[in-house]
Amino acid sequence: MGQDLQTRTDYPFGLIEQENIWVPLPDGTRLAGRLWRPDGAGPVPMILEYLPYRKRDGTRGRDEAMHRYLARHGYACLRLDIRGTGDSDGVLYDEYTVQEQTDGVDAIAWLAAQDWCDGQVAMYGISWGGFNGLQIAARQPPALKTIITVGSTDDRYATDIHWVGGCLSKDNFDWSSTMFAMQDLPPDPAIVGAAWRDMWAARREANTPWILTWLRHQSRDDYWRQGSVCEDFSRITIPVYAVSGWADNYSEAVPRLLAGLTGPRRGLIGPWAHSFPHSVTVEPAIGWLQEVLRWCDHWLKGRETGIMDEPMLRVWMQDHVPPRTCYHERPGRWVAEDVWPSPRIRPERLALGDNGVLGGAGTGQARICSPLWVGLTAGEVGRYGDEAEWATDQREDDGGSLVFVTAPLAEPLEILGAPQLELRFASDRPQALVSVRVNDVAPSGASTRVAIGHLNLCHRHGHGSPQALVPGQAESALVDLDDIAHSFPAGHRIAVSISTVYWPIAWPSPELATLTVQLGDSALTLPVRPSHPADAALRVFDPPEAAAADPQHDLQHDLPPDPAAPVLRRSVTRDLLTGESVVDFPRWTYATEMPAIGQTHRGTGLARYRITEGDPLSASCETHYTVQIERPDGIFTHESTGALTCDATHFIVTMRLRISENGAEVFARDWHERIARDHI
């Protein structure tokens, strides 16, 4: 089903490349950018990608493959380092700051005034670059005419890697440690000159674990509202193309953006993980860069490309697959809705019934106090698509959950949108959480997870106003699950699983809580999508293609396998005597030689989660990161370890940082801080 990525060789224009240009800001700071322009095209629109991930070396190869392609089709393309990252001046203290956004506004004004730009700018990016595209669009710089946002979110609290339904996400500390390992790397003297040492020293001094900030904001307060464009969608008036994949934890932002924005907009959701749609680990890939050109040609060059004649939302309707830990292809088909929310989608309410029947009459109660091993089959929060990142067969976690199942379906049933669980319950503890999964159960009994949602029940009245539960008091809560498009085959059953633990995805409550669920009054609502004949007439995507990038050598891949080396993929181990479970999530292990700039970069990263059955206060996350840059003037190494633990009232963060040059330590710092738990 998938199509190989083709390297394009024929283009309308030649190429002018500049390894570095300086974008000056009003306060004297210079941002470093890498520029590609079409040769002989005259002034053209600009496509800006604005990231902290080091344009000189960190994203070099993928930048060349995309921006060379777009530039040779008639656009000036700039990959810009955020203040304090890569080769840009300054320091970076946090993600998505006001400073970052105002710098972006100023950079756009400067770029629009250059003689090679026709005064129009588009922003394009995935993840961080998709976030700040939305955030800067909300600031309305006059020269910014459109944005393409991939794998991003409109809501920094509800739909990022920090919190899941008001629960502490496993990725919160994990991501902090990842960025901690990147933020004190030195700039390149080939770009910045002799100033690189002072810049490096400033970054080392400023590099503080961001988790210390994030944990001080455990509910949806002003810190998270800043940069969340859902606070006022009306601030974004330019055209928006919002894109994601069902295997990416940001996919639910696409329907929300389509529903909340009022200007021209389109949405696209494929089967992909956290990747651009032309370069995927989960097929089918599409000709994504051709779609970028169709969008930009329409909005920046006034060409009739037909893209605005197509439906507002196009998604990959996923067929059933057996549960596996890795998928490199998802069968299905493209479907579309002319508007979103779609009046065609009908809610189907299935009550939690007696005897575990989903959709049956319910008059009784059911109780659940899940063991701490529930969630070990969960996989990653968001995925890149490789290794063992998906949820496994759900029957294991179901052993510690309440499960309600329909009768076998007489005919196929398709859903598109966000399932919801209405929950009528009482808790025996003042703090509790609930995890809800919708599963596709095959006739064999194999259970594939389809959608998932979590709720810290202290957030039942909203993420901005946590309130302790009153033990024994009846309460109501609404649990939103992730948006999904899924086709349940005839003969399969639909199941909903409810647990009070989902480790390590959600940090456990301080005490093991028992929930009493009122049947009948509690129900699952599915967004059922009827068939649509127009789906068969949807435009077929072009095959995926990109430009040639300069050669890079994967030194690990080129070396013979080492039988003594550890296998670096997600793994779960259990001590059957002590009851401790350990989940390892390797973050990255790489060794990349870049001959074009004479550098080799190496790195290893690991996040390890531990918990002991019966003791939620035993939960911990340990991280280990090493990053090394080898270049002609030396070898520069970051080494850090960290741990997030807890007691009944506080989270405890410890970090250890050591930085060396040519093997000699040049900087060291340690942290040990306690941060009070706020209804978490």
C-alpha positions as CSV (number, residue, x, y, z in Angstrom):
1,M,0.0,0.0,0.0
2,G,2.9,2.4,0.8
3,Q,4.9,4.3,-1.8
4,D,8.6,4.8,-1.5
5,L,9.9,8.4,-1.1
6,Q,11.2,9.5,-4.5
7,T,14.1,12.0,-4.9
8,R,13.1,14.6,-7.4
9,T,15.7,15.9,-9.8
10,D,13.8,18.2,-12.2
11,Y,12.6,21.6,-11.0
12,P,11.4,24.9,-12.4
13,F,14.2,26.8,-10.8
14,G,17.9,26.5,-9.8
15,L,18.9,26.9,-6.2
16,I,20.8,29.5,-4.2
17,E,21.8,28.2,-0.7
18,Q,23.2,30.3,2.2
19,E,24.5,28.2,5.1
20,N,23.8,31.1,7.4
21,I,22.1,34.5,7.4
22,W,21.6,36.7,10.4
23,V,18.1,38.0,11.2
24,P,18.5,41.1,13.5
25,L,16.0,41.8,16.2
26,P,15.2,45.2,17.7
27,D,17.1,44.5,21.0
28,G,20.3,43.7,19.1
29,T,20.0,39.9,19.2
30,R,20.7,38.0,16.0
31,L,18.9,34.9,15.0
32,A,20.7,32.4,12.8
33,G,19.0,31.0,9.8
34,R,19.8,28.8,6.8
35,L,18.3,30.1,3.6
36,W,17.3,28.5,0.3
37,R,16.1,30.6,-2.7
38,P,15.1,29.9,-6.3
39,D,17.7,31.1,-8.7
40,G,16.4,33.6,-11.2
41,A,12.9,33.9,-9.8
42,G,13.1,37.5,-8.5
43,P,11.2,38.4,-5.3
44,V,9.1,35.5,-4.1
45,P,7.1,34.6,-1.0
46,M,8.9,33.3,2.0
47,I,8.3,30.0,3.9
48,L,9.6,30.2,7.5
49,E,10.3,27.2,9.8
50,Y,11.2,28.4,13.3
51,L,12.7,25.8,15.7
52,P,15.1,25.2,18.6
53,Y,16.6,22.0,17.2
54,R,19.8,23.4,15.7
55,K,19.5,24.1,11.9
56,R,23.3,23.7,11.5
57,D,23.4,20.1,12.6
58,G,20.3,18.9,14.4
59,T,17.7,18.9,11.6
60,R,20.2,19.4,8.7
61,G,19.3,16.5,6.5
62,R,15.5,16.8,6.7
63,D,15.7,20.5,6.2
64,E,17.6,20.1,3.0
65,A,15.1,17.5,1.6
66,M,12.1,19.7,2.2
67,H,13.4,23.3,1.8
68,R,15.5,22.6,-1.3
69,Y,12.3,21.1,-2.9
70,L,10.1,24.1,-2.0
71,A,12.7,26.6,-2.9
72,R,13.2,25.2,-6.4
73,H,9.5,25.5,-6.9
74,G,9.6,29.2,-6.4
75,Y,9.8,30.0,-2.7
76,A,12.4,31.5,-0.4
77,C,12.8,29.0,2.6
78,L,14.3,29.9,5.9
79,R,15.1,27.5,8.7
80,L,15.5,29.8,11.7
81,D,17.0,28.9,15.1
82,I,15.0,30.3,18.1
83,R,16.9,32.7,20.4
84,G,19.3,30.8,22.6
85,T,19.4,27.7,20.4
86,G,21.7,26.5,17.6
87,D,23.8,29.4,16.4
88,S,21.4,32.2,17.5
89,D,22.3,34.7,20.2
90,G,20.8,34.7,23.7
91,V,19.5,31.9,26.0
92,L,16.3,29.9,26.1
93,Y,14.5,29.5,29.4
94,D,11.4,27.6,28.5
95,E,9.2,26.5,25.6
96,Y,6.7,28.7,23.7
97,T,7.6,31.9,25.6
98,V,6.2,35.3,24.8
99,Q,9.8,36.3,23.9
100,E,9.9,33.5,21.3
101,Q,6.7,34.7,19.8
102,T,7.6,38.4,19.6
103,D,11.0,37.5,18.2
104,G,9.1,35.6,15.5
105,V,6.9,38.6,14.7
106,D,10.0,40.8,14.4
107,A,11.8,38.2,12.3
108,I,8.8,38.1,9.9
109,A,8.8,41.8,9.5
110,W,12.6,41.8,8.6
111,L,12.3,38.9,6.2
112,A,9.3,40.5,4.4
113,A,11.4,43.6,3.8
114,Q,14.3,41.8,2.0
115,D,14.7,42.4,-1.7
116,W,14.4,38.6,-2.4
117,C,11.0,38.4,-0.7
118,D,7.9,39.8,-2.2
119,G,6.6,40.9,1.2
120,Q,4.5,37.7,2.0
121,V,5.5,35.1,4.6
122,A,4.1,31.7,5.4
123,M,5.0,29.7,8.5
124,Y,5.4,25.9,8.2
125,G,6.4,23.4,10.8
126,I,5.8,20.2,12.8
127,S,5.6,19.9,16.6
128,W,7.4,23.0,18.1
129,G,7.3,24.7,14.7
130,G,3.6,23.9,14.4
131,F,2.9,25.3,17.9
132,N,4.7,28.6,17.3
133,G,3.1,29.0,13.9
134,L,-0.3,29.1,15.6
135,Q,0.9,31.3,18.4
136,I,2.5,33.8,16.0
137,A,-0.5,33.8,13.7
138,A,-2.6,34.9,16.8
139,R,-0.3,37.9,17.1
140,Q,-1.2,38.9,13.6
141,P,2.0,40.1,12.0
142,P,1.0,41.9,8.8
143,A,3.3,40.0,6.5
144,L,2.2,36.6,7.7
145,K,-0.4,35.4,5.2
146,T,-0.9,31.7,6.1
147,I,0.4,28.9,8.3
148,I,0.7,25.1,7.9
149,T,0.8,23.5,11.3
150,V,1.6,19.8,11.6
151,G,1.5,17.7,14.8
152,S,0.8,20.6,17.1
153,T,-2.0,21.8,19.4
154,D,-4.2,24.7,20.2
155,D,-4.2,23.9,24.0
156,R,-0.9,23.6,25.8
157,Y,-2.5,22.1,28.9
158,A,-5.1,19.7,27.6
159,T,-3.2,18.4,24.6
160,D,0.5,18.4,25.0
161,I,3.0,16.1,26.7
162,H,2.7,17.7,30.2
163,W,-0.7,16.7,31.4
164,V,-3.3,14.1,30.3
165,G,-6.8,14.9,31.5
166,G,-5.3,16.8,34.4
167,C,-3.1,13.8,35.3
168,L,0.7,14.1,35.3
169,S,1.8,12.7,32.0
170,K,4.7,10.3,31.8
171,D,6.3,12.5,29.1
172,N,6.4,15.6,31.4
173,F,9.7,14.7,33.2
174,D,10.9,12.7,30.2
175,W,10.6,15.6,27.8
176,S,12.1,18.0,30.3
177,S,15.2,15.8,30.5
178,T,15.3,15.5,26.7
179,M,15.4,19.3,26.2
180,F,17.8,19.6,29.2
181,A,20.2,17.5,27.2
182,M,20.0,19.8,24.1
183,Q,20.0,23.2,25.6
184,D,23.6,23.6,26.6
185,L,25.3,22.4,23.4
186,P,27.8,24.8,22.0
187,P,27.2,26.9,18.8
188,D,29.5,26.4,15.9
189,P,32.6,28.7,15.6
190,A,32.4,28.3,11.8
191,I,29.1,30.4,12.1
192,V,29.4,32.6,15.2
193,G,33.2,33.0,15.4
194,A,35.2,33.4,18.6
195,A,32.0,34.4,20.5
196,W,31.0,30.7,20.7
197,R,32.7,30.2,24.0
198,D,30.9,33.0,25.8
199,M,27.6,31.9,24.2
200,W,28.3,28.3,25.4
201,A,29.0,29.5,28.9
202,A,25.8,31.5,29.0
203,R,23.8,28.5,27.9
204,R,25.3,26.2,30.6
205,E,24.5,28.7,33.3
206,A,20.9,29.2,32.1
207,N,20.1,25.5,31.5
208,T,17.7,24.6,34.3
209,P,15.3,21.6,34.2
210,W,12.1,22.9,32.8
211,I,10.1,20.4,34.8
212,L,10.7,22.7,37.8
213,T,8.5,25.3,36.1
214,W,6.0,22.9,34.7
215,L,5.3,21.2,38.1
216,R,4.6,24.5,39.7
217,H,1.6,24.8,37.3
218,Q,-0.4,21.6,37.8
219,S,-3.8,23.0,36.8
220,R,-4.8,25.0,33.7
221,D,-3.7,28.5,34.9
222,D,-2.3,31.6,33.1
223,Y,1.0,29.8,32.4
224,W,-0.7,27.3,30.2
225,R,-3.3,29.7,28.7
226,Q,-0.4,31.8,27.3
227,G,0.3,30.3,23.9
228,S,-2.9,28.2,23.9
229,V,-4.7,29.7,20.8
230,C,-8.0,28.1,21.8
231,E,-8.3,30.9,24.4
232,D,-9.3,33.2,21.6
233,F,-9.6,31.5,18.2
234,S,-10.7,34.9,16.7
235,R,-7.2,36.1,16.9
236,I,-6.2,33.9,14.0
237,T,-7.7,35.3,10.8
238,I,-5.3,34.0,8.2
239,P,-5.8,30.7,6.4
240,V,-4.7,27.6,8.4
241,Y,-3.9,24.1,7.2
242,A,-3.8,21.8,10.2
243,V,-2.3,18.3,9.8
244,S,-1.6,15.3,12.1
245,G,-1.7,11.5,12.3
246,W,-3.8,9.1,14.3
247,A,-0.7,7.6,15.9
248,D,0.4,11.1,17.1
249,N,-0.9,12.4,20.4
250,Y,-1.7,15.8,18.7
251,S,-4.3,14.5,16.3
252,E,-7.3,15.8,18.3
253,A,-6.1,19.3,17.8
254,V,-7.0,19.2,14.1
255,P,-10.8,18.8,14.6
256,R,-10.7,21.5,17.4
257,L,-9.0,24.0,15.1
258,L,-11.5,23.4,12.3
259,A,-14.3,23.8,14.8
260,G,-12.9,26.9,16.5
261,L,-11.4,28.9,13.6
262,T,-13.6,30.9,11.3
263,G,-11.2,31.8,8.5
264,P,-10.2,29.7,5.6
265,R,-9.0,26.3,6.9
266,R,-8.5,22.7,6.0
267,G,-7.6,19.6,8.0
268,L,-5.8,16.4,7.2
269,I,-5.2,13.4,9.5
270,G,-3.5,10.3,8.2
271,P,-2.4,7.1,9.9
272,W,0.9,8.6,10.6
273,A,2.9,9.0,13.8
274,H,4.8,12.2,14.7
275,S,6.1,12.9,11.2
276,F,5.6,14.9,8.1
277,P,3.2,12.9,5.8
278,H,5.8,12.4,3.0
279,S,8.4,10.8,5.3
280,V,6.6,8.3,7.5
281,T,7.2,5.2,9.6
282,V,3.4,4.3,9.3
283,E,2.3,4.0,5.7
284,P,0.7,5.1,3.5
285,A,2.8,8.2,2.8
286,I,1.5,10.9,0.5
287,G,3.0,13.6,-1.7
288,W,3.0,16.0,1.1
289,L,5.3,18.6,-0.3
290,Q,3.1,18.8,-3.4
291,E,0.2,19.6,-1.0
292,V,2.3,22.3,0.6
293,L,2.8,23.8,-2.8
294,R,-0.9,23.6,-3.7
295,W,-1.7,25.4,-0.4
296,C,1.0,28.1,-0.8
297,D,0.4,28.6,-4.5
298,H,-3.2,29.3,-3.8
299,W,-2.7,31.7,-0.9
300,L,0.6,33.3,-1.8
301,K,0.5,33.3,-5.6
302,G,-3.2,33.4,-6.4
303,R,-3.1,30.2,-8.4
304,E,-6.2,28.0,-8.7
305,T,-4.9,24.7,-7.4
306,G,-8.3,23.3,-6.3
307,I,-7.2,22.8,-2.7
308,M,-10.0,25.0,-1.4
309,D,-12.6,23.2,-3.5
310,E,-11.9,20.1,-1.5
311,P,-13.7,19.0,1.8
312,M,-12.7,20.8,5.0
313,L,-11.5,17.6,6.7
314,R,-9.9,14.6,5.2
315,V,-8.9,11.6,7.3
316,W,-7.7,8.0,7.0
317,M,-10.5,5.7,8.1
318,Q,-8.5,2.9,9.8
319,D,-9.5,-0.7,9.4
320,H,-9.2,-3.2,12.3
321,V,-5.7,-4.6,12.9
322,P,-4.7,-7.3,15.4
323,P,-3.0,-5.9,18.4
324,R,0.8,-5.5,17.9
325,T,3.5,-3.4,19.4
326,C,4.5,-1.9,16.1
327,Y,2.7,-1.0,12.8
328,H,4.5,0.1,9.7
329,E,1.3,0.2,7.7
330,R,-2.3,0.8,8.6
331,P,-5.0,-0.5,6.2
332,G,-7.9,1.8,5.5
333,R,-9.2,4.4,3.1
334,W,-9.5,8.1,2.8
335,V,-12.8,9.7,3.8
336,A,-13.9,13.3,4.1
337,E,-16.4,15.7,5.6
338,D,-17.4,18.9,3.9
339,V,-17.5,20.8,7.2
340,W,-16.5,20.2,10.8
341,P,-18.2,19.6,13.1
342,S,-20.1,17.5,10.6
343,P,-23.9,17.2,10.8
344,R,-23.6,13.7,9.4
345,I,-21.9,12.4,12.5
346,R,-24.5,11.0,14.9
347,P,-23.9,10.2,18.6
348,E,-24.7,6.7,19.7
349,R,-25.2,6.3,23.5
350,L,-24.3,2.9,24.9
351,A,-25.1,2.6,28.6
352,L,-22.8,0.6,30.9
353,G,-25.2,-2.2,31.7
354,D,-25.5,-5.0,34.2
355,N,-23.3,-8.1,33.7
356,G,-20.7,-6.2,31.7
357,V,-23.0,-5.5,28.8
358,L,-22.2,-2.3,26.8
359,G,-25.5,-0.9,25.5
360,G,-27.7,-2.9,27.9
361,A,-29.9,-2.0,30.8
362,G,-28.1,-1.0,34.0
363,T,-29.6,-0.8,37.5
364,G,-26.8,-1.8,39.7
365,Q,-23.3,-0.7,40.6
366,A,-19.8,-1.9,39.8
367,R,-16.6,-1.3,41.8
368,I,-13.0,-1.0,40.6
369,C,-9.7,-0.5,42.4
370,S,-7.0,-1.3,39.7
371,P,-3.7,-2.8,40.5
372,L,-0.6,-0.7,39.7
373,W,0.3,-2.9,36.7
374,V,-2.6,-1.7,34.7
375,G,-1.1,0.4,31.9
376,L,2.0,-1.6,31.3
377,T,0.6,-2.6,27.9
378,A,-0.1,1.1,27.0
379,G,2.9,1.9,24.8
380,E,3.9,5.5,24.2
381,V,1.8,8.7,24.7
382,G,2.8,9.9,21.2
383,R,4.7,7.8,18.7
384,Y,7.4,8.1,16.0
385,G,6.3,4.7,14.6
386,D,9.4,2.6,15.2
387,E,10.1,-0.1,17.7
388,A,7.6,-1.3,20.3
389,E,5.6,1.9,20.8
390,W,2.0,0.8,20.4
391,A,-0.4,-0.7,22.9
392,T,-0.4,-4.5,23.1
393,D,-3.4,-6.8,23.4
394,Q,-5.7,-5.1,25.9
395,R,-6.8,-8.3,27.6
396,E,-3.9,-7.9,30.1
397,D,-4.9,-4.4,31.3
398,D,-8.5,-5.5,31.1
399,G,-7.8,-7.9,33.9
400,G,-7.5,-5.0,36.3
401,S,-10.3,-2.9,34.8
402,L,-14.1,-2.7,34.5
403,V,-15.0,-4.0,31.1
404,F,-18.3,-3.6,29.2
405,V,-18.7,-5.3,25.8
406,T,-21.4,-5.1,23.1
407,A,-22.8,-8.1,21.3
408,P,-21.1,-9.0,18.1
409,L,-21.9,-6.3,15.4
410,A,-24.4,-7.4,12.8
411,E,-22.7,-5.0,10.3
412,P,-19.6,-2.8,10.2
413,L,-19.7,0.4,12.3
414,E,-17.4,3.4,11.7
415,I,-16.7,6.2,14.0
416,L,-15.1,9.6,13.4
417,G,-14.5,12.0,16.2
418,A,-14.0,11.9,20.0
419,P,-15.8,9.2,22.1
420,Q,-17.0,10.3,25.5
421,L,-17.8,8.5,28.7
422,E,-20.4,9.9,31.0
423,L,-19.4,8.6,34.5
424,R,-21.6,8.6,37.5
425,F,-19.5,7.5,40.4
426,A,-18.4,7.7,44.0
427,S,-14.8,7.5,45.3
428,D,-13.6,6.2,48.7
429,R,-10.6,8.6,48.6
430,P,-10.3,12.4,48.1
431,Q,-8.1,11.9,45.0
432,A,-8.6,9.5,42.2
433,L,-8.2,9.2,38.4
434,V,-9.9,7.2,35.7
435,S,-8.5,5.9,32.5
436,V,-11.0,4.9,29.7
437,R,-10.2,2.9,26.6
438,V,-12.4,1.9,23.7
439,N,-11.3,-1.4,22.2
440,D,-12.0,-3.5,19.1
441,V,-12.5,-7.1,20.2
442,A,-12.1,-9.7,17.5
443,P,-14.0,-13.0,17.5
444,S,-10.8,-14.6,18.9
445,G,-10.9,-12.3,21.9
446,A,-7.9,-10.3,20.8
447,S,-8.4,-6.7,21.9
448,T,-7.0,-3.8,19.9
449,R,-7.0,-0.3,21.6
450,V,-8.8,2.2,19.4
451,A,-9.1,5.4,21.6
452,I,-8.0,6.4,25.1
453,G,-8.8,9.2,27.5
454,H,-7.9,10.1,31.1
455,L,-9.3,12.3,33.8
456,N,-8.0,13.4,37.2
457,L,-11.4,13.2,39.0
458,C,-10.4,16.3,41.1
459,H,-10.7,18.1,37.7
460,R,-14.2,16.9,37.1
461,H,-15.4,20.6,37.2
462,G,-12.7,21.8,34.9
463,H,-8.9,21.8,34.6
464,G,-8.6,25.2,36.1
465,S,-10.5,24.5,39.3
466,P,-9.4,21.2,41.0
467,Q,-11.5,20.1,43.9
468,A,-11.0,17.1,46.2
469,L,-13.6,14.4,46.1
470,V,-15.8,13.8,49.1
471,P,-15.5,10.1,49.9
472,G,-18.7,8.3,49.3
473,Q,-20.5,11.2,47.7
474,A,-22.1,10.6,44.2
475,E,-20.4,12.7,41.5
476,S,-20.6,13.1,37.7
477,A,-17.7,13.4,35.3
478,L,-17.3,13.5,31.5
479,V,-14.2,11.8,30.1
480,D,-13.1,12.9,26.7
481,L,-11.2,10.3,24.6
482,D,-8.9,11.1,21.7
483,D,-10.4,11.7,18.3
484,I,-10.2,8.7,16.0
485,A,-11.4,7.3,12.7
486,H,-12.0,3.5,13.0
487,S,-14.0,0.9,11.3
488,F,-15.3,-2.0,13.5
489,P,-15.9,-5.0,11.3
490,A,-19.1,-7.1,11.4
491,G,-18.8,-9.9,14.0
492,H,-16.4,-7.8,16.2
493,R,-17.5,-6.4,19.6
494,I,-16.9,-2.9,20.9
495,A,-15.6,-2.8,24.5
496,V,-15.0,0.1,26.9
497,S,-12.5,-0.5,29.7
498,I,-12.3,1.6,32.9
499,S,-9.4,1.6,35.4
500,T,-8.2,3.7,38.3
501,V,-4.6,3.3,37.3
502,Y,-2.8,3.7,34.0
503,W,0.9,3.6,34.8
504,P,3.2,4.9,33.5
505,I,1.1,7.1,31.2
506,A,-0.6,8.8,34.2
507,W,1.1,9.3,37.5
508,P,-0.9,7.5,40.2
509,S,-3.0,9.2,42.9
510,P,-1.3,9.2,46.3
511,E,-3.7,6.4,47.5
512,L,-5.2,3.5,45.7
513,A,-8.9,4.6,45.3
514,T,-11.9,2.4,44.8
515,L,-14.6,3.8,42.4
516,T,-18.2,2.7,42.6
517,V,-19.8,3.2,39.2
518,Q,-23.5,3.6,38.8
519,L,-24.6,1.5,35.9
520,G,-27.3,2.8,33.5
521,D,-26.5,6.4,34.4
522,S,-22.9,5.9,33.1
523,A,-22.6,5.6,29.3
524,L,-20.2,5.6,26.4
525,T,-21.1,7.8,23.4
526,L,-19.6,7.0,20.1
527,P,-19.4,9.4,17.1
528,V,-20.9,7.2,14.4
529,R,-20.2,8.1,10.8
530,P,-22.6,6.8,8.1
531,S,-21.2,5.9,4.7
532,H,-20.6,8.7,2.2
533,P,-20.6,8.0,-1.5
534,A,-18.5,11.1,-2.1
535,D,-15.5,9.4,-0.5
536,A,-14.9,7.4,-3.6
537,A,-14.4,10.5,-5.7
538,L,-11.7,12.1,-3.5
539,R,-8.6,13.3,-5.2
540,V,-5.8,10.8,-5.2
541,F,-2.7,12.1,-3.5
542,D,0.5,12.4,-5.5
543,P,3.3,10.0,-4.7
544,P,5.7,11.2,-2.0
545,E,8.8,13.0,-3.1
546,A,11.5,15.3,-1.8
547,A,14.8,16.8,-2.8
548,A,18.2,15.2,-2.4
549,A,20.0,16.0,0.9
550,D,23.7,16.0,1.5
551,P,25.1,12.6,2.5
552,Q,25.1,11.7,6.2
553,H,26.5,8.5,7.6
554,D,24.7,6.5,10.3
555,L,27.8,5.1,12.0
556,Q,25.7,2.7,14.1
557,H,24.0,1.2,11.1
558,D,27.4,0.9,9.3
559,L,29.1,-1.0,12.1
560,P,28.8,-4.7,12.5
561,P,26.2,-5.7,15.2
562,D,27.6,-6.0,18.7
563,P,26.1,-9.1,20.4
564,A,27.0,-7.6,23.8
565,A,25.2,-4.3,23.2
566,P,21.8,-3.8,24.9
567,V,18.7,-4.0,22.8
568,L,17.3,-0.5,22.8
569,R,13.5,-0.6,22.6
570,R,10.6,-0.4,24.9
571,S,10.6,-3.3,27.4
572,V,8.7,-4.3,30.5
573,T,10.3,-6.4,33.3
574,R,8.6,-7.6,36.5
575,D,10.1,-8.8,39.7
576,L,7.7,-11.5,40.8
577,L,9.0,-11.6,44.4
578,T,9.1,-7.8,45.2
579,G,6.2,-6.9,42.9
580,E,8.3,-4.1,41.2
581,S,7.6,-3.4,37.5
582,V,10.1,-1.5,35.3
583,V,9.3,0.0,31.9
584,D,12.2,1.3,29.8
585,F,11.6,3.8,27.0
586,P,14.7,4.5,25.0
587,R,14.6,8.0,23.7
588,W,17.3,8.0,21.0
589,T,20.6,6.4,20.3
590,Y,22.5,7.7,17.3
591,A,25.9,8.3,15.8
592,T,25.7,10.5,12.7
593,E,28.6,11.8,10.6
594,M,28.0,15.0,8.6
595,P,30.8,15.4,6.1
596,A,29.5,18.7,4.8
597,I,30.3,20.4,8.1
598,G,33.0,18.1,9.4
599,Q,31.1,17.0,12.5
600,T,29.9,13.7,14.1
601,H,27.1,13.7,16.7
602,R,26.4,10.9,19.1
603,G,23.7,10.5,21.7
604,T,21.9,8.0,24.0
605,G,18.8,8.6,26.0
606,L,16.7,6.4,28.3
607,A,13.6,7.0,30.5
608,R,13.0,4.3,33.1
609,Y,9.7,4.0,35.0
610,R,9.4,2.0,38.2
611,I,6.5,1.1,40.5
612,T,5.9,-1.6,43.1
613,E,2.5,-3.2,43.4
614,G,0.3,-1.9,46.2
615,D,2.4,1.3,46.7
616,P,1.5,4.2,44.5
617,L,4.2,6.3,46.3
618,S,6.9,4.0,44.8
619,A,6.3,5.6,41.4
620,S,9.5,7.0,39.9
621,C,11.0,8.1,36.6
622,E,14.7,8.0,36.0
623,T,16.4,9.6,32.9
624,H,19.9,9.2,31.5
625,Y,21.2,11.3,28.6
626,T,24.5,11.7,26.9
627,V,25.0,14.0,23.9
628,Q,28.3,14.5,22.2
629,I,29.5,16.8,19.4
630,E,32.8,15.9,17.7
631,R,34.2,18.7,15.4
632,P,37.7,19.9,14.4
633,D,38.2,22.1,17.5
634,G,37.2,19.5,20.1
635,I,34.8,17.0,21.6
636,F,31.9,18.5,23.7
637,T,29.8,16.2,25.9
638,H,26.6,16.7,27.9
639,E,25.9,14.0,30.5
640,S,22.8,14.2,32.8
641,T,20.8,12.0,35.0
642,G,17.5,12.8,36.7
643,A,14.8,11.3,38.8
644,L,11.2,12.2,39.5
645,T,9.8,10.6,42.7
646,C,7.0,11.5,45.2
647,D,5.6,11.2,48.6
648,A,2.0,11.8,49.6
649,T,2.3,15.6,49.5
650,H,5.2,16.5,47.1
651,F,6.9,15.6,43.9
652,I,10.7,15.4,44.3
653,V,13.0,16.3,41.4
654,T,16.7,15.5,41.4
655,M,19.1,16.3,38.5
656,R,22.8,15.9,37.9
657,L,24.6,17.7,35.1
658,R,28.2,17.3,33.9
659,I,29.6,19.0,30.8
660,S,33.1,18.2,29.4
661,E,35.4,19.4,26.7
662,N,37.9,16.9,25.4
663,G,37.2,14.7,28.4
664,A,37.8,17.4,31.0
665,E,34.9,18.6,33.1
666,V,34.1,22.3,32.5
667,F,30.8,22.6,34.2
668,A,28.8,20.8,36.9
669,R,25.5,21.5,38.7
670,D,23.0,19.5,40.8
671,W,19.4,20.1,41.7
672,H,17.1,18.6,44.5
673,E,13.7,20.2,44.8
674,R,10.4,19.4,46.4
675,I,7.2,20.7,44.8
676,A,3.8,20.4,46.5
677,R,1.2,18.1,44.8
678,D,-1.9,20.0,43.9
679,H,-4.8,17.5,43.7
680,I,-2.6,15.2,41.5
